[in-house]
């Protein structure tokens, strides 16, 4: 969720890789994309959006969130 001081937006950030569907970011790692084999020089766009409802309160100022992206493998 985006944060502005002590205020947090009520809905989670949503992420997607390429043209996949957006998925909400929660407390656990969010796998965005998997490959069936080795890949080289693959360009990929990661999109982030913040849903805001019609009745959600907004505060003036900056909203922020630190995201950490990890590239990993499940086999050696």
N, C-alpha and C positions, 0 to 999 in steps of 0.2 A: 504494500500500500504506500502511496506517496505520502510524505510527511512534511508538515509546515510547522516547525517548532514542536509544541506538544500536541498539535492537532493532526489527526490521521484521517485520510479519506476513507469512507466506509467500504468501498469496493476494491478488490485486489487489482494490481497491474496485470495485464495480459500480454503474453509473448507468443511469437510464432517464428518458425524458420522457413524461409522460402514462401511457398503458397499454401502451406499447411494451415489448419484451423488454429485460431487463437486459443490459448489455454491459460487459466488463471495461475498466477504465481502464488504459492503457499509457503509453508515452513519447510517442506522437504524439497530436495533437488527436483527440477523439472526437466526431464529429457526432451530436447527440442527436435533432434534429428538423429537417425542412425544410418549407417552405411553397411551394406552386405559384404564389402570387401575393401581392399586398399583404394584410396582416392588421392589424387595429386592436383594441386592448383585449382581446387573447386571453389568458385565464388559462391557466397551464400549471403542473403540478406536476412537479418534478424530484425523483426518489427516489434515495437512496444506500444501499447495503447493503455490509456487509463479511462475506463468507463466512469461517467459521472451522471447520476440520475437527475431528473428534473427538480427534485426536492432536496438534493444533497447540498449541505451548507458548504460554502467556499470562503476561505479567508484570503485577505490580501497578503502579498509576499510570495516568496519562492517555495516551491514544493520540490522535494528531492528524494532520491533513493539510490543506494549503491547496489549495483548488480555485479556479481562475479560469474564469469563464464569459464567453464572448465572443459577442456578437450580430453577425453579419456577413452580407454579401451576395456572391454570385459574379458579379453583373452590376451595372453602374453605374446 
